[in-house]
Amino acid sequence: MVATLVRTARREAGLTQRELAERAGMTQSVIARLETPGANPRVATLERVLHAAGRRLDVADAGRDPDEDQLRERLALTPGERLRRFQESQRNLQQLRRRARRVRR
């Protein structure tokens, strides 16, 4: 999500990663990392980069975090139950990998 936000803001501003980095007072490699899926920057860093692209970060409280709900649910399980669910999840992933077909680009 952060990666898409940063990349879209940069592209819509017509900037290269290097140009955005210069405006934000960072290196190009920092921008590249922010545009990588799974990036988890501090809010201040994200605000700085978006501002350099002519954007503003508007944070709204969306209520409870679903991740917190999942954590609470998992912590209520016994260690054995957690292990069984993990093993089941791994089996499901292996099945998906076997069934997945490669897509040529």
Secondary structure, DSSP 8 states (H G I E B T S, - for coil): -HHHHHHHHHHHTT--HHHHHHHHTS-HHHHHHHTSTT----HHHHHHHHHHTT--------SS-HHHHHHHHHHTS-HHHHHHHHHHHHHHHHHHHHH------
